[in-house]
Amino acid sequence: MGFTTIEDAKVKQTKRNQNTWTARGAAAGRGAQRGRGQQQRAVQGELKAKSKKDISRQNYYLSNQVKQLRCNLRDNAIDVKPEWELITEFTKQTFDRVPTLKPVLMGTVRECGEIHLFDNSWDKATPKKPKALKVFEGKTFEESLFDDPIMVELIEQDKADIFTTDVIASALMCATKSNWSWDIEIKKFGDKIFIDKRSNDEDEEVINKENLNILDFETVNESALENQPMDDQTMNGIWPLMKEAKALNNSFLSACQSPDVTQTVNLDEENPFIEDENQIATRVGYKYKIWKIQEADEATGKKEMRICIRCTVHCHNGRSADGGETRQTMNVYSFNEYNPAITTWRNDIDTHLIPCMNTEIKNNSYKVSRWLCQSILADVDLMKFAFISRKNMEDNKKHVVLTTHTV
């Protein structure tokens, strides 16, 4: 049996107390650390949960507010003067609440021009073996109503009450999807209404951005949430890209038409815009179609309203549409790649064609919707899209077709 002095007992008790408090402190430290970790993870989870919504809101704000205010494409082409009498006012929200019309096709009154066979060799283009696209330097006709002799004859014959073209009709039908401003002219003479594009100034040397009409071009990434082009003078600016996209559409339309004249479908009348047989110009078909958009109602005093629209048919695929001599018609359009940081078609389009196309439709919803409406008005059977990329991303003059897709 051993003996312990009072002093030794006090020392041992002090050490036990120190060890106890150290253990308690360590446990408290571990608990605090766990608490801080849980709190940090909770904060990170909260931030992560908010990130998608915050990013989408930020993208929407940048897309629809800041980015569009960086350019002058939302300015009025004509300033409204205070002395003008306000008859009525339309906004984008007004178009959303316009009652849906149920037009009735009354028939095609005139058919002019020619419809060429589509050259199927363009469907064989791949990213590994792209096909060079030659620049089309001829004339593409998108004439105004009063420069169209067929339309003038229909006006004189009182065939309809409203006259317009498929380009204008589709722009109005899809107006709520547009983010940039475009110009049309609505004129009324007597009981006739004429809806047409605002024409540019005659003096080409003084034309600047303020005088140009977006409907004369093809917009690029207008509805994109990200990667909208800037309004600058670089080749990837808004206006250079729109001119490039329009030129590519015209070049592909001209190049995809087969030179085999035996497969060309000649319509009832000659092309009203061709001045010479040897003229270098796009050869397409025009159909002047009439729809009834309002029935006569004696009780309310409403009279029958008819609209005449000049519709365009680009080509046909050589296959029979109904088992007879009628060919399946199609309209052709193109998407253009200009920045490898945004799209990588050469790597992706072989295996991810549909996702690539869906992305283009999302980023160009107004343009694609207009194309669809034009094709529906023309009553074509198919639409073909070409994916065109720059041969060298630093040069916007040379292009290649990577692939095509038909819907």
C-alpha positions in Angstrom: 0.0 0.0 0.0 1.3 3.4 -0.9 0.8 6.8 0.6 0.1 10.1 -1.3 0.8 13.4 0.1 -1.6 16.3 -0.1 0.7 18.2 -2.5 0.9 15.2 -4.9 -2.9 14.8 -4.9 -3.4 18.4 -5.8 -1.0 18.1 -8.8 -2.7 15.0 -10.1 -6.1 16.6 -9.8 -4.9 19.7 -11.7 -3.5 17.4 -14.5 -6.9 15.5 -14.7 -8.7 18.8 -14.9 -6.4 20.1 -17.7 -6.9 16.8 -19.7 -10.6 17.0 -19.3 -10.8 20.6 -20.5 -8.4 19.8 -23.4 -10.7 16.9 -24.4 -13.7 19.1 -24.1 -12.0 21.8 -26.1 -11.0 19.4 -28.8 -14.5 18.0 -29.0 -15.9 21.5 -29.2 -13.4 22.4 -31.8 -14.4 19.4 -33.9 -18.1 20.3 -33.4 -17.4 23.8 -34.5 -15.5 22.6 -37.5 -18.3 20.3 -38.4 -20.7 23.1 -37.9 -18.6 25.4 -40.1 -18.3 22.7 -42.7 -22.1 22.1 -42.7 -22.8 25.8 -42.8 -20.3 26.2 -45.7 -21.8 23.3 -47.6 -25.3 24.7 -46.9 -24.1 28.1 -48.3 -22.5 26.4 -51.3 -25.7 24.4 -51.9 -27.8 27.5 -51.6 -25.6 29.3 -54.1 -25.5 26.3 -56.3 -29.3 26.1 -56.2 -29.6 29.7 -57.1 -26.9 29.7 -59.8 -29.0 28.3 -62.7 -31.8 30.8 -62.0 -29.4 33.7 -61.5 -27.5 32.8 -64.7 -30.7 32.6 -66.7 -31.9 35.9 -65.4 -28.6 37.5 -66.0 -28.5 36.1 -69.6 -32.0 37.3 -70.2 -31.1 40.7 -68.9 -28.0 40.9 -71.0 -29.8 39.5 -74.0 -32.9 41.7 -74.0 -31.7 44.8 -72.3 -28.0 45.6 -72.4 -26.9 43.8 -75.6 -29.7 45.2 -77.7 -29.1 48.7 -76.3 -25.5 48.5 -77.5 -26.7 48.8 -81.1 -29.1 51.2 -82.9 -31.3 48.4 -84.3 -34.1 49.4 -82.0 -34.3 53.0 -83.2 -37.2 54.3 -85.2 -36.5 54.6 -88.9 -38.9 57.6 -89.0 -39.3 59.9 -86.0 -43.0 60.5 -85.1 -43.7 64.2 -85.3 -45.9 65.8 -82.6 -48.2 67.4 -85.2 -49.2 64.0 -86.6 -52.6 62.7 -85.7 -52.5 59.4 -84.0 -55.0 57.0 -85.6 -54.0 53.8 -83.8 -51.0 52.3 -82.1 -49.7 48.7 -82.2 -47.1 47.2 -79.8 -45.6 43.8 -79.7 -48.0 42.9 -76.8 -50.9 44.0 -79.0 -49.9 41.4 -81.7 -50.0 38.7 -79.0 -53.7 39.5 -78.3 -54.8 39.8 -81.9 -57.5 37.2 -82.6 -56.4 34.3 -84.7 -57.5 34.5 -88.3 -58.7 31.4 -90.2 -57.8 32.3 -93.8 -59.4 30.3 -96.6 -57.3 29.7 -99.7 -59.2 30.8 -102.7 -56.6 29.6 -105.2 -53.5 30.5 -107.2 -54.4 33.2 -109.8 -50.9 33.4 -111.6 -47.8 31.2 -111.8 -44.6 32.6 -113.2 -40.9 31.7 -113.6 -39.3 28.3 -113.5 -38.5 25.7 -110.8 -35.2 23.9 -111.2 -34.1 20.5 -110.0 -32.1 20.4 -106.7 -28.6 19.2 -107.2 -28.3 16.2 -104.9 -24.5 16.4 -104.9 -24.7 19.0 -102.1 -26.2 16.3 -99.8 -23.0 14.4 -100.0 -20.9 17.2 -98.4 -19.4 16.3 -95.0 -17.1 18.1 -92.5 -14.3 15.8 -93.7 -15.1 16.4 -97.3 -16.8 19.9 -97.5 -17.9 21.3 -100.8 -16.7 24.8 -101.8 -19.5 27.3 -102.3 -19.0 29.7 -105.2 -19.9 33.3 -104.6 -23.0 34.3 -106.6 -22.5 37.7 -108.3 -25.9 37.8 -110.1 -29.1 39.5 -109.2 -31.6 38.2 -106.7 -35.1 39.5 -107.1 -37.2 40.7 -104.2 -39.0 43.5 -106.0 -41.6 45.8 -104.5 -45.2 45.5 -105.3 -45.3 48.3 -107.8 -42.2 47.0 -109.6 -43.9 43.7 -110.2 -45.9 43.8 -113.4 -48.0 40.8 -112.5 -49.0 42.3 -109.2 -49.9 45.6 -110.9 -52.2 43.6 -113.3 -53.9 41.9 -110.3 -54.4 45.2 -108.6 -56.0 46.6 -111.8 -58.2 43.5 -112.1 -59.4 44.0 -108.5 -58.4 40.5 -107.5 -58.0 41.3 -103.8 -58.2 44.1 -101.2 -54.8 43.7 -99.6 -51.5 43.1 -101.6 -48.2 42.0 -100.2 -45.3 39.5 -100.5 -44.3 36.4 -98.6 -41.3 38.3 -97.0 -43.6 41.0 -95.5 -46.4 38.6 -94.6 -44.0 36.3 -92.7 -42.3 39.3 -91.0 -45.7 40.4 -89.6 -46.8 36.9 -88.7 -43.6 36.4 -86.6 -43.3 40.0 -85.3 -43.4 39.0 -81.7 -40.2 36.9 -82.0 -38.1 39.8 -83.4 -35.7 41.7 -81.2 -34.4 44.2 -83.8 -36.4 46.8 -85.7 -37.4 46.5 -89.4 -39.3 48.8 -91.7 -42.4 48.2 -93.7 -44.7 50.7 -95.5 -48.5 50.4 -95.4 -50.3 52.5 -98.0 -54.0 52.8 -98.6 -55.5 54.0 -101.9 -59.2 54.0 -102.0 -60.3 50.6 -100.6 -57.0 48.9 -101.4 -54.2 48.3 -98.9 -50.5 47.7 -100.0 -48.0 46.4 -97.5 -44.4 46.5 -98.7 -40.8 47.0 -97.5 -39.4 50.5 -97.0 -37.0 50.9 -99.9 -33.5 52.2 -99.5 -32.2 55.5 -100.9 -31.4 55.5 -104.5 -27.9 56.9 -104.1 -25.9 53.8 -103.0 -22.9 55.9 -102.1 -24.6 57.6 -99.2 -26.3 54.5 -97.8 -25.4 53.9 -94.2 -26.8 51.7 -91.4 -29.6 54.1 -90.7 -30.9 53.8 -94.3 -30.7 50.0 -94.5 -33.7 47.7 -93.9 -33.1 44.5 -92.0 -35.7 42.7 -94.2 -33.2 43.0 -97.0 -30.7 40.8 -95.1 -30.7 37.8 -92.8 -30.1 38.3 -89.1 -27.6 36.2 -87.2 -28.0 35.2 -83.6 -30.7 37.8 -83.1 -32.5 35.8 -80.3 -29.4 34.2 -78.8 -29.1 34.5 -75.0 -25.3 34.6 -75.3 -22.8 35.4 -78.1 -24.9 38.1 -79.7 -22.8 40.0 -82.3 -21.8 43.5 -81.5 -22.7 46.6 -83.5 -19.2 47.3 -84.9 -17.4 47.4 -88.2 -15.5 44.2 -87.7 -16.4 41.2 -90.0 -18.2 39.6 -87.0 -20.3 42.8 -86.3 -24.1 42.8 -86.7 -24.3 44.4 -90.2 -21.4 42.5 -91.8 -22.7 39.2 -90.5 -26.2 40.0 -91.9 -24.8 40.8 -95.3 -22.7 37.7 -95.3 -25.7 35.5 -94.3 -27.8 37.0 -97.1 -25.1 36.5 -99.7 -24.7 32.9 -98.5 -28.4 32.3 -98.9 -28.3 33.6 -102.5 -25.1 31.8 -103.4 -26.4 28.4 -102.1 -29.8 28.9 -103.8 -28.0 29.5 -107.1 -25.5 26.8 -106.7 -27.9 24.0 -105.7 -30.0 24.4 -108.8 -29.2 21.6 -111.3 -28.0 22.8 -114.8 -30.1 20.0 -116.4 -32.7 22.0 -118.2 -34.7 18.9 -119.1 -35.6 18.6 -115.4 -36.7 22.3 -115.1 -40.4 22.8 -114.5 -41.6 25.9 -116.5 -44.6 27.6 -115.0 -47.5 29.2 -117.0 -45.7 32.5 -117.6 -42.1 33.7 -117.8 -40.3 35.2 -114.9 -41.5 38.9 -114.8 -38.2 40.2 -113.5 -35.8 38.6 -116.0 -34.8 41.3 -118.6 -32.6 39.1 -120.8 -32.3 35.3 -121.3 -28.6 35.5 -120.6 -29.0 37.6 -117.5 -27.2 36.2 -114.4 -30.0 36.0 -111.8 -31.7 33.5 -109.5 -34.3 31.5 -111.4 -37.2 30.6 -109.1 -40.9 30.2 -109.4 -43.5 32.8 -108.2 -47.1 31.9 -107.2 -49.7 34.7 -106.7 -52.1 33.2 -104.2 -55.3 34.7 -102.7 -56.8 34.0 -99.3 -60.1 35.1 -97.9 -59.4 36.5 -94.4 -62.8 38.0 -93.6 -66.3 37.0 -94.5 -69.0 39.5 -95.5 -71.5 40.3 -92.7 -74.4 42.6 -93.5 -75.5 42.9 -89.9 -72.2 44.5 -88.8 -71.4 46.1 -92.2 -68.3 44.1 -92.7 -67.3 43.3 -96.3 -65.3 40.4 -97.6 -61.6 40.9 -97.3 -59.1 39.1 -99.6 -55.3 39.2 -99.5 -53.0 38.5 -102.4 -49.5 37.3 -101.6 -46.6 36.7 -104.0 -45.0 33.4 -102.8 -41.6 32.0 -103.9 -40.7 28.4 -104.7 -37.0 27.7 -104.9 -36.6 24.2 -106.5 -37.9 20.6 -106.6 -36.3 17.3 -105.8 -37.4 15.3 -108.8 -39.7 13.0 -106.9 -43.4 12.8 -107.6 -45.6 14.5 -105.0 -48.9 12.7 -105.8 -47.9 9.8 -107.9 -48.3 11.9 -111.1 -46.2 14.5 -112.9 -46.3 17.0 -110.0 -42.9 17.3 -108.3 -42.1 17.7 -104.7 -41.1 21.4 -104.2 -38.7 22.7 -101.6 -37.3 26.0 -100.3 -33.6 26.1 -99.4 -31.9 28.2 -96.7 -28.6 28.3 -94.9 -27.0 28.7 -91.5 -23.6 30.2 -91.3 -20.7 29.5 -88.9 -18.4 32.4 -88.2 -16.8 31.9 -84.8 -15.3 28.6 -83.6 -15.6 29.8 -80.0 -19.4 29.6 -80.4 -19.9 26.6 -82.7 -17.7 23.7 -83.7 -19.6 22.2 -86.6 -16.5 20.5 -88.1 -16.2 18.3 -85.0 -19.8 17.9 -83.9 -22.2 18.1 -86.9 -21.5 14.5 -88.1 -22.7 13.0 -84.9 -24.8 15.8 -83.4 -26.6 17.3 -86.4 -30.0 17.7 -84.7 -28.6 19.3 -81.5 -26.6 21.7 -83.8 -29.8 22.5 -85.7 -31.8 23.0 -82.5 -29.2 25.5 -81.3 -29.4 27.4 -84.5 -33.2 27.5 -84.4 -33.0 28.8 -80.8 -30.5 31.5 -81.6 -32.3 32.5 -84.8 -36.0 31.9 -83.9 -37.3 35.0 -85.8 -35.4 34.2 -89.0 -36.3 30.5 -89.0 -39.9 31.3 -88.2 -40.1 33.6 -91.1 -38.6 30.9 -93.4 -41.2 28.4 -92.2 -44.0 30.9 -92.8 -42.7 31.6 -96.3 -42.6 27.9 -97.1 -46.1 27.3 -95.7 -47.5 30.2 -97.8 -45.8 28.8 -100.9 -47.2 25.4 -100.0 -43.8 23.7 -100.6 -43.4 20.1 -99.5 -39.9 20.3 -98.0 -37.4 22.7 -96.5 -33.6 22.1 -96.9 -31.0 23.7 -94.6 -27.3 24.0 -95.5 -24.7 24.4 -92.8 -22.1 26.7 -94.2 -18.8 27.6 -92.6 -16.0 29.9 -93.5 -13.0 28.2 -95.1 -10.8 30.3 -92.9 -12.5 31.9 -89.9 -10.5 35.1 -90.5 -11.8 35.4 -94.0 -15.6 36.0 -94.7 -15.3 35.8 -98.5 -14.7 32.0 -98.9 -17.1 29.4 -97.6 -17.7 25.7 -97.7 -20.8 23.6 -97.2 -20.4 21.0 -94.4 -23.7 19.2 -94.7 -27.4 19.6 -95.4 -30.6 18.6 -93.7 -34.1 18.2 -95.0 -37.3 18.6 -93.1 
